[in-house]
Amino acid sequence: MLKTKLSFRFAVSASAVAALFAVSLIEPAYAQERKSIRWATSSVDSYGYKVAASMVKIVEEALGGQYTVTVNPYPSTTGAMKAAMDGTGEIGYTADVGMTQLYAGEGGFKGYQAAKGKLVHTWYAYPMESFMAVAAKDAGKYKCWGDFSGKPVFFTTAGFMNWLNFQRIYKTLGYQFKHVQIDPKSQTDALQAGTIAGSVAYTTAGRSLAPYWKETEVRMDVKVINPCPQEVSKLKAAGLAVVDVNPKEAFSKDVGVQQIQGVPILFAYNVRQDMPEEVVYKMVSAFDKNKDKLAAADPGFTPMAKDFVGMQVQGINANPDIPVHPGLARFLKERKAWNDKWKIAK
């Protein structure tokens, strides 16, 4: 009888082990079937990271569950671009000004050689507007952007696209760019202590503030310093736009101006040319289909929702010599928005 019970227990144990072994084989096999897309963004306190995290589900559903999408933050937008181009990511956070510097081999891309391939035009998502702000107690010291020339300023994190944008602005205006690198979370303390004279702020689509800027305006009073008329004229003469932003749409407090004047840039999530055409086509099509949902979830997507195709055209036209991913090209051709002067990435 004892022998029978032992035999039964052994048989049950063997079956359990066999079942467990079978399951362990199935799970890795399933994991192997799902390919990985690593979405490289700027740091976790940035707008780029915040919205990328909310778009993962759209991409995974669009690709039929065949891909697992993970959002990987990097210290800067430039770092995210390089991650995608060096093969530690597939989608790279960028902007028109970053794409310009990449293909010109300037700034953070001077001497840089992409290990896997350069980013190409893929998907343009929202505009941002860069401008200057100071502690309210110091606002009387500054009348124009030229008053910050040579003074210590936090131009957003080094390598961010708004940082590059103000480099471009200062170069156009002939000002001295003196950047002080700080942790964005310490911005309030730096402004109050006078460690920095001012700090560059930015809105998305004239409305959404970056998370760290929302924290700053809760903790202290700030004032916006607009460019003077002669500075606006010089920027426009150089081909840079200067747009108005309603401060009541962006800030919860009075910032001292009726209209904020900022210089816009257009942000994108671009990929290398070796990303399969079908993947990019489905991804872009899904964002177009869900554009109203995205805008309802975050107002930064409002301009894209109003004219999705037009924003893609605008992004390409900002750097018309840069190749367009075949997936985006297919999407635009179907909507009669393709320009034969553009190049399709090979």
C-alpha positions as a Markdown table, in Angstrom:
| # | Residue | x | y | z |
|---|---|---|---|---|
| 1 | Met | 0.0 | 0.0 | 0.0 |
| 2 | Leu | 2.8 | 2.4 | 0.9 |
| 3 | Lys | 4.6 | 1.5 | -2.3 |
| 4 | Thr | 1.4 | 2.4 | -4.3 |
| 5 | Lys | 1.0 | 5.8 | -2.5 |
| 6 | Leu | 4.7 | 6.6 | -3.2 |
| 7 | Ser | 4.3 | 5.7 | -6.8 |
| 8 | Phe | 1.2 | 7.9 | -7.1 |
| 9 | Arg | 2.9 | 10.8 | -5.5 |
| 10 | Phe | 5.9 | 10.4 | -7.8 |
| 11 | Ala | 3.6 | 10.3 | -10.8 |
| 12 | Val | 1.8 | 13.5 | -9.7 |
| 13 | Ser | 5.1 | 15.3 | -9.0 |
| 14 | Ala | 6.5 | 14.2 | -12.3 |
| 15 | Ser | 3.4 | 15.6 | -14.1 |
| 16 | Ala | 3.6 | 18.9 | -12.2 |
| 17 | Val | 7.3 | 19.3 | -13.2 |
| 18 | Ala | 6.5 | 18.4 | -16.8 |
| 19 | Ala | 3.7 | 20.9 | -16.9 |
| 20 | Leu | 5.9 | 23.6 | -15.3 |
| 21 | Phe | 8.6 | 22.8 | -17.8 |
| 22 | Ala | 6.1 | 23.1 | -20.7 |
| 23 | Val | 4.9 | 26.5 | -19.5 |
| 24 | Ser | 8.5 | 27.7 | -19.1 |
| 25 | Leu | 9.1 | 26.8 | -22.7 |
| 26 | Ile | 5.9 | 28.6 | -23.9 |
| 27 | Glu | 6.7 | 31.9 | -22.1 |
| 28 | Pro | 10.1 | 32.4 | -23.7 |
| 29 | Ala | 8.8 | 31.4 | -27.1 |
| 30 | Tyr | 6.0 | 34.0 | -26.7 |
| 31 | Ala | 8.5 | 36.6 | -25.6 |
| 32 | Gln | 10.6 | 35.9 | -28.6 |
| 33 | Glu | 7.6 | 36.4 | -30.9 |
| 34 | Arg | 7.1 | 39.9 | -29.6 |
| 35 | Lys | 9.8 | 42.2 | -31.0 |
| 36 | Ser | 11.0 | 45.2 | -29.0 |
| 37 | Ile | 10.7 | 48.9 | -29.8 |
| 38 | Arg | 12.7 | 51.1 | -27.5 |
| 39 | Trp | 11.4 | 54.7 | -27.4 |
| 40 | Ala | 14.2 | 57.0 | -26.4 |
| 41 | Thr | 13.1 | 60.3 | -24.9 |
| 42 | Ser | 14.5 | 63.1 | -22.8 |
| 43 | Ser | 14.5 | 63.0 | -19.0 |
| 44 | Val | 11.6 | 61.9 | -16.9 |
| 45 | Asp | 10.7 | 65.4 | -15.9 |
| 46 | Ser | 10.4 | 66.5 | -19.5 |
| 47 | Tyr | 7.2 | 66.9 | -21.6 |
| 48 | Gly | 8.7 | 64.5 | -24.2 |
| 49 | Tyr | 8.9 | 61.7 | -21.7 |
| 50 | Lys | 5.4 | 62.4 | -20.3 |
| 51 | Val | 3.6 | 62.2 | -23.6 |
| 52 | Ala | 5.6 | 59.3 | -25.0 |
| 53 | Ala | 4.6 | 57.2 | -22.1 |
| 54 | Ser | 0.9 | 57.9 | -23.0 |
| 55 | Met | 1.4 | 56.8 | -26.6 |
| 56 | Val | 2.8 | 53.3 | -26.0 |
| 57 | Lys | -0.6 | 51.6 | -26.0 |
| 58 | Ile | -1.5 | 53.2 | -29.4 |
| 59 | Val | 1.6 | 51.9 | -31.0 |
| 60 | Glu | 1.3 | 48.4 | -29.6 |
| 61 | Glu | -2.3 | 48.1 | -30.7 |
| 62 | Ala | -1.5 | 49.5 | -34.1 |
| 63 | Leu | 1.2 | 46.8 | -34.6 |
| 64 | Gly | -1.2 | 44.0 | -33.6 |
| 65 | Gly | 0.6 | 43.0 | -30.4 |
| 66 | Gln | 3.7 | 41.9 | -32.3 |
| 67 | Tyr | 5.8 | 44.5 | -30.6 |
| 68 | Thr | 6.5 | 45.5 | -27.0 |
| 69 | Val | 7.2 | 49.2 | -26.7 |
| 70 | Thr | 9.2 | 50.6 | -23.8 |
| 71 | Val | 10.0 | 54.2 | -23.0 |
| 72 | Asn | 13.6 | 54.9 | -22.1 |
| 73 | Pro | 14.5 | 58.3 | -20.8 |
| 74 | Tyr | 17.9 | 59.9 | -21.4 |
| 75 | Pro | 19.5 | 63.0 | -19.8 |
| 76 | Ser | 18.9 | 65.1 | -22.9 |
| 77 | Thr | 17.1 | 65.1 | -26.3 |
| 78 | Thr | 20.5 | 64.9 | -28.0 |
| 79 | Gly | 21.2 | 61.8 | -26.0 |
| 80 | Ala | 17.9 | 60.3 | -27.0 |
| 81 | Met | 18.7 | 60.9 | -30.7 |
| 82 | Lys | 22.1 | 59.3 | -30.4 |
| 83 | Ala | 20.6 | 56.3 | -28.6 |
| 84 | Ala | 18.3 | 55.6 | -31.5 |
| 85 | Met | 21.1 | 56.1 | -34.1 |
| 86 | Asp | 23.6 | 54.0 | -32.2 |
| 87 | Gly | 21.2 | 51.0 | -31.8 |
| 88 | Thr | 20.2 | 51.2 | -28.2 |
| 89 | Gly | 16.8 | 52.6 | -29.2 |
| 90 | Glu | 14.5 | 52.5 | -32.2 |
| 91 | Ile | 12.5 | 55.8 | -31.9 |
| 92 | Gly | 14.4 | 59.0 | -31.1 |
| 93 | Tyr | 13.0 | 62.1 | -29.6 |
| 94 | Thr | 14.1 | 65.2 | -31.6 |
| 95 | Ala | 13.0 | 68.5 | -33.2 |
| 96 | Asp | 13.6 | 70.4 | -36.4 |
| 97 | Val | 16.5 | 72.3 | -35.0 |
| 98 | Gly | 18.1 | 69.0 | -33.8 |
| 99 | Met | 17.7 | 67.4 | -37.2 |
| 100 | Thr | 19.3 | 70.5 | -38.7 |
| 101 | Gln | 22.4 | 70.2 | -36.4 |
| 102 | Leu | 22.6 | 66.4 | -37.0 |
| 103 | Tyr | 22.9 | 66.6 | -40.7 |
| 104 | Ala | 25.1 | 69.7 | -40.6 |
| 105 | Gly | 27.4 | 68.0 | -38.1 |
| 106 | Glu | 27.2 | 70.9 | -35.7 |
| 107 | Gly | 26.9 | 71.4 | -31.9 |
| 108 | Gly | 26.5 | 68.1 | -30.1 |
| 109 | Phe | 26.8 | 66.2 | -33.4 |
| 110 | Lys | 30.2 | 67.7 | -34.4 |
| 111 | Gly | 32.4 | 64.7 | -35.4 |
| 112 | Tyr | 29.6 | 62.3 | -34.5 |
| 113 | Gln | 29.2 | 59.1 | -36.6 |
| 114 | Ala | 25.9 | 57.1 | -36.1 |
| 115 | Ala | 26.7 | 53.4 | -35.5 |
| 116 | Lys | 23.4 | 52.2 | -37.1 |
| 117 | Gly | 22.2 | 55.2 | -39.2 |
| 118 | Lys | 20.8 | 58.7 | -38.9 |
| 119 | Leu | 17.3 | 59.6 | -38.0 |
| 120 | Val | 15.0 | 60.5 | -40.9 |
| 121 | His | 11.7 | 62.3 | -41.1 |
| 122 | Thr | 9.1 | 60.0 | -39.5 |
| 123 | Trp | 6.4 | 61.7 | -37.3 |
| 124 | Tyr | 6.1 | 65.3 | -36.2 |
| 125 | Ala | 3.9 | 65.7 | -33.1 |
| 126 | Tyr | 3.7 | 69.2 | -31.6 |
| 127 | Pro | 5.2 | 72.7 | -31.6 |
| 128 | Met | 7.0 | 74.2 | -28.7 |
| 129 | Glu | 7.6 | 77.9 | -28.0 |
| 130 | Ser | 10.8 | 79.0 | -26.2 |
| 131 | Phe | 10.9 | 82.2 | -24.1 |
| 132 | Met | 12.7 | 83.8 | -21.1 |
| 133 | Ala | 11.5 | 84.1 | -17.5 |
| 134 | Val | 12.9 | 85.5 | -14.3 |
| 135 | Ala | 12.0 | 85.6 | -10.6 |
| 136 | Ala | 9.4 | 88.3 | -10.1 |
| 137 | Lys | 11.6 | 90.1 | -7.6 |
| 138 | Asp | 14.2 | 90.6 | -10.4 |
| 139 | Ala | 11.9 | 91.5 | -13.3 |
| 140 | Gly | 12.8 | 95.2 | -13.2 |
| 141 | Lys | 16.4 | 94.5 | -14.1 |
| 142 | Tyr | 15.5 | 93.2 | -17.6 |
| 143 | Lys | 13.8 | 94.8 | -20.6 |
| 144 | Cys | 15.0 | 92.8 | -23.6 |
| 145 | Trp | 16.7 | 89.4 | -24.2 |
| 146 | Gly | 19.9 | 91.3 | -24.8 |
| 147 | Asp | 20.0 | 92.1 | -21.1 |
| 148 | Phe | 20.8 | 88.4 | -20.5 |
| 149 | Ser | 23.7 | 88.3 | -22.8 |
| 150 | Gly | 26.8 | 87.0 | -20.9 |
| 151 | Lys | 24.8 | 86.5 | -17.7 |
| 152 | Pro | 24.3 | 83.0 | -16.2 |
| 153 | Val | 21.1 | 81.5 | -17.5 |
| 154 | Phe | 19.6 | 78.0 | -17.4 |
| 155 | Phe | 18.6 | 77.5 | -21.0 |
| 156 | Thr | 16.9 | 74.2 | -20.1 |
| 157 | Thr | 19.0 | 71.1 | -19.8 |
| 158 | Ala | 22.1 | 71.0 | -22.1 |
| 159 | Gly | 21.3 | 69.0 | -25.2 |
| 160 | Phe | 17.5 | 69.7 | -25.0 |
| 161 | Met | 16.0 | 71.1 | -28.2 |
| 162 | Asn | 14.9 | 74.4 | -26.4 |
| 163 | Trp | 18.5 | 74.7 | -25.4 |
| 164 | Leu | 19.6 | 74.4 | -29.0 |
| 165 | Asn | 16.8 | 76.8 | -30.0 |
| 166 | Phe | 18.2 | 79.5 | -27.7 |
| 167 | Gln | 21.7 | 78.9 | -29.0 |
| 168 | Arg | 20.3 | 79.6 | -32.5 |
| 169 | Ile | 18.5 | 82.7 | -31.2 |
| 170 | Tyr | 21.6 | 84.1 | -29.5 |
| 171 | Lys | 23.8 | 83.4 | -32.5 |
| 172 | Thr | 21.3 | 85.3 | -34.7 |
| 173 | Leu | 21.2 | 88.2 | -32.2 |
| 174 | Gly | 24.9 | 88.3 | -31.6 |
| 175 | Tyr | 24.6 | 87.6 | -27.8 |
| 176 | Gln | 26.9 | 85.7 | -25.5 |
| 177 | Phe | 25.4 | 82.4 | -24.5 |
| 178 | Lys | 26.4 | 81.6 | -20.9 |
| 179 | His | 24.7 | 78.4 | -19.8 |
| 180 | Val | 24.5 | 77.2 | -16.2 |
| 181 | Gln | 23.7 | 73.5 | -15.9 |
| 182 | Ile | 21.4 | 72.7 | -13.0 |
| 183 | Asp | 19.0 | 70.0 | -12.0 |
| 184 | Pro | 15.6 | 71.2 | -13.4 |
| 185 | Lys | 14.0 | 70.3 | -10.0 |
| 186 | Ser | 16.3 | 72.9 | -8.4 |
| 187 | Gln | 15.3 | 75.7 | -10.7 |
| 188 | Thr | 13.1 | 77.5 | -8.1 |
| 189 | Asp | 16.0 | 77.6 | -5.6 |
| 190 | Ala | 18.4 | 78.8 | -8.2 |
| 191 | Leu | 16.2 | 81.7 | -9.4 |
| 192 | Gln | 15.4 | 82.8 | -5.8 |
| 193 | Ala | 19.0 | 82.6 | -4.8 |
| 194 | Gly | 20.2 | 84.5 | -7.9 |
| 195 | Thr | 22.5 | 81.7 | -9.0 |
| 196 | Ile | 20.9 | 82.1 | -12.4 |
| 197 | Ala | 19.7 | 85.5 | -13.8 |
| 198 | Gly | 16.9 | 83.8 | -15.8 |
| 199 | Ser | 15.6 | 80.6 | -17.1 |
| 200 | Val | 14.2 | 79.5 | -20.4 |
| 201 | Ala | 10.6 | 78.3 | -20.3 |
| 202 | Tyr | 8.6 | 76.6 | -23.0 |
| 203 | Thr | 5.1 | 75.7 | -23.8 |
| 204 | Thr | 3.7 | 73.0 | -26.0 |
| 205 | Ala | 1.2 | 74.3 | -28.5 |
| 206 | Gly | 1.1 | 77.5 | -26.5 |
| 207 | Arg | -0.5 | 75.7 | -23.6 |
| 208 | Ser | 1.2 | 72.9 | -21.7 |
| 209 | Leu | 4.2 | 73.7 | -19.5 |
| 210 | Ala | 6.9 | 71.2 | -18.7 |
| 211 | Pro | 6.4 | 69.4 | -15.4 |
| 212 | Tyr | 9.3 | 71.1 | -13.7 |
| 213 | Trp | 8.1 | 74.5 | -14.8 |
| 214 | Lys | 4.7 | 73.8 | -13.3 |
| 215 | Glu | 6.4 | 73.0 | -10.0 |
| 216 | Thr | 8.4 | 76.3 | -10.2 |
| 217 | Glu | 5.3 | 78.5 | -10.7 |
| 218 | Val | 3.6 | 76.9 | -7.8 |
| 219 | Arg | 6.5 | 77.6 | -5.5 |
| 220 | Met | 7.3 | 81.1 | -6.6 |
| 221 | Asp | 6.2 | 84.1 | -8.7 |
| 222 | Val | 7.8 | 84.5 | -12.1 |
| 223 | Lys | 7.7 | 87.1 | -14.8 |
| 224 | Val | 8.2 | 86.7 | -18.5 |
| 225 | Ile | 10.7 | 88.9 | -20.3 |
| 226 | Asn | 9.8 | 89.3 | -24.0 |
| 227 | Pro | 12.3 | 90.3 | -26.8 |
| 228 | Cys | 12.3 | 93.9 | -27.7 |
| 229 | Pro | 10.9 | 95.0 | -31.1 |
| 230 | Gln | 14.3 | 95.3 | -32.7 |
| 231 | Glu | 15.2 | 91.8 | -31.6 |
| 232 | Val | 11.9 | 90.4 | -33.0 |
| 233 | Ser | 12.7 | 92.1 | -36.4 |
| 234 | Lys | 16.2 | 90.7 | -36.4 |
| 235 | Leu | 15.0 | 87.2 | -35.7 |
| 236 | Lys | 12.3 | 87.3 | -38.4 |
| 237 | Ala | 14.8 | 88.7 | -40.9 |
| 238 | Ala | 16.9 | 85.6 | -40.2 |
| 239 | Gly | 14.0 | 83.3 | -41.0 |
| 240 | Leu | 13.0 | 82.5 | -37.4 |
| 241 | Ala | 9.3 | 82.9 | -36.4 |
| 242 | Val | 8.2 | 84.8 | -33.3 |
| 243 | Val | 4.8 | 83.7 | -32.1 |
| 244 | Asp | 2.4 | 84.9 | -29.4 |
| 245 | Val | 1.4 | 82.7 | -26.5 |
| 246 | Asn | -1.5 | 83.5 | -24.2 |
| 247 | Pro | 0.0 | 83.5 | -20.7 |
| 248 | Lys | -3.4 | 82.5 | -19.2 |
| 249 | Glu | -3.3 | 79.3 | -21.2 |
| 250 | Ala | 0.1 | 78.3 | -19.9 |
| 251 | Phe | 0.5 | 79.7 | -16.4 |
| 252 | Ser | -1.9 | 79.7 | -13.4 |
| 253 | Lys | -0.6 | 83.1 | -12.2 |
| 254 | Asp | 0.1 | 86.5 | -13.7 |
| 255 | Val | 3.5 | 86.6 | -15.4 |
| 256 | Gly | 3.6 | 90.3 | -16.2 |
| 257 | Val | 2.8 | 90.4 | -20.0 |
| 258 | Gln | -0.4 | 90.4 | -22.0 |
| 259 | Gln | 1.2 | 88.1 | -24.6 |
| 260 | Ile | 4.3 | 85.9 | -24.3 |
| 261 | Gln | 6.6 | 86.1 | -27.4 |
| 262 | Gly | 8.4 | 82.9 | -28.1 |
| 263 | Val | 10.4 | 81.3 | -30.9 |
| 264 | Pro | 8.8 | 78.0 | -32.0 |
| 265 | Ile | 10.3 | 74.6 | -32.8 |
| 266 | Leu | 8.6 | 71.5 | -34.1 |
| 267 | Phe | 9.1 | 68.3 | -32.1 |
| 268 | Ala | 9.2 | 64.8 | -33.6 |
| 269 | Tyr | 9.7 | 61.1 | -32.8 |
| 270 | Asn | 11.9 | 60.0 | -35.7 |
| 271 | Val | 13.5 | 56.6 | -36.5 |
| 272 | Arg | 16.3 | 55.3 | -38.6 |
| 273 | Gln | 15.8 | 54.3 | -42.2 |
| 274 | Asp | 16.1 | 50.6 | -41.4 |
| 275 | Met | 12.8 | 50.5 | -39.5 |
| 276 | Pro | 10.4 | 48.4 | -41.6 |
| 277 | Glu | 8.1 | 50.6 | -43.8 |
| 278 | Glu | 5.0 | 48.7 | -42.7 |
| 279 | Val | 5.8 | 49.4 | -39.0 |
| 280 | Val | 6.2 | 53.2 | -39.6 |
| 281 | Tyr | 3.1 | 53.3 | -41.8 |
| 282 | Lys | 0.9 | 51.6 | -39.2 |
| 283 | Met | 2.3 | 53.8 | -36.4 |
| 284 | Val | 1.8 | 57.1 | -38.2 |
| 285 | Ser | -1.7 | 56.0 | -39.4 |
| 286 | Ala | -2.6 | 55.1 | -35.8 |
| 287 | Phe | -1.6 | 58.5 | -34.5 |
| 288 | Asp | -3.6 | 60.1 | -37.3 |
| 289 | Lys | -6.6 | 58.0 | -36.3 |
| 290 | Asn | -6.3 | 58.7 | -32.6 |
| 291 | Lys | -5.3 | 62.4 | -33.0 |
| 292 | Asp | -8.5 | 63.7 | -31.3 |
| 293 | Lys | -8.0 | 61.3 | -28.4 |
| 294 | Leu | -4.5 | 62.5 | -28.0 |
| 295 | Ala | -5.5 | 66.2 | -28.0 |
| 296 | Ala | -8.3 | 65.5 | -25.5 |
| 297 | Ala | -5.7 | 63.8 | -23.2 |
| 298 | Asp | -3.1 | 66.6 | -23.6 |
| 299 | Pro | -3.7 | 70.1 | -25.2 |
| 300 | Gly | -0.2 | 70.0 | -26.6 |
| 301 | Phe | -1.5 | 67.8 | -29.4 |
| 302 | Thr | -4.2 | 70.2 | -30.4 |
| 303 | Pro | -2.3 | 71.7 | -33.5 |
| 304 | Met | -1.6 | 68.1 | -34.7 |
| 305 | Ala | -5.2 | 67.1 | -34.3 |
| 306 | Lys | -6.4 | 70.1 | -36.3 |
| 307 | Asp | -4.0 | 69.4 | -39.2 |
| 308 | Phe | -2.2 | 66.1 | -38.9 |
| 309 | Val | -1.0 | 65.9 | -42.5 |
| 310 | Gly | 0.0 | 69.6 | -42.5 |
| 311 | Met | 2.2 | 69.2 | -39.5 |
| 312 | Gln | 4.1 | 66.4 | -41.2 |
| 313 | Val | 4.6 | 68.6 | -44.3 |
| 314 | Gln | 5.8 | 71.4 | -42.1 |
| 315 | Gly | 8.3 | 69.2 | -40.3 |
| 316 | Ile | 9.8 | 67.9 | -43.6 |
| 317 | Asn | 9.9 | 71.5 | -45.1 |
| 318 | Ala | 11.9 | 72.7 | -42.1 |
| 319 | Asn | 14.7 | 70.4 | -43.4 |
| 320 | Pro | 13.7 | 69.5 | -47.0 |
| 321 | Asp | 17.1 | 67.9 | -47.8 |
| 322 | Ile | 16.8 | 65.3 | -45.1 |
| 323 | Pro | 15.3 | 61.9 | -46.3 |
| 324 | Val | 11.7 | 60.9 | -45.5 |
| 325 | His | 11.1 | 57.4 | -44.1 |
| 326 | Pro | 9.3 | 55.2 | -46.7 |
| 327 | Gly | 6.4 | 54.6 | -44.2 |
| 328 | Leu | 5.7 | 58.3 | -43.8 |
| 329 | Ala | 6.1 | 58.8 | -47.6 |
| 330 | Arg | 3.5 | 56.2 | -48.3 |
| 331 | Phe | 1.1 | 57.8 | -45.8 |
| 332 | Leu | 1.5 | 61.2 | -47.4 |
| 333 | Lys | 1.2 | 59.9 | -50.9 |
| 334 | Glu | -2.1 | 58.3 | -50.1 |
| 335 | Arg | -3.3 | 61.7 | -48.8 |
| 336 | Lys | -2.0 | 63.6 | -51.9 |
| 337 | Ala | 0.4 | 65.5 | -49.7 |
| 338 | Trp | 3.7 | 64.2 | -51.1 |
| 339 | Asn | 6.2 | 66.6 | -52.7 |
| 340 | Asp | 8.3 | 65.0 | -55.5 |
| 341 | Lys | 11.2 | 67.3 | -54.5 |
| 342 | Trp | 11.6 | 65.4 | -51.2 |
| 343 | Lys | 13.8 | 62.3 | -51.0 |
| 344 | Ile | 12.7 | 58.9 | -49.7 |
| 345 | Ala | 15.2 | 57.2 | -47.4 |
| 346 | Lys | 16.8 | 54.1 | -48.9 |
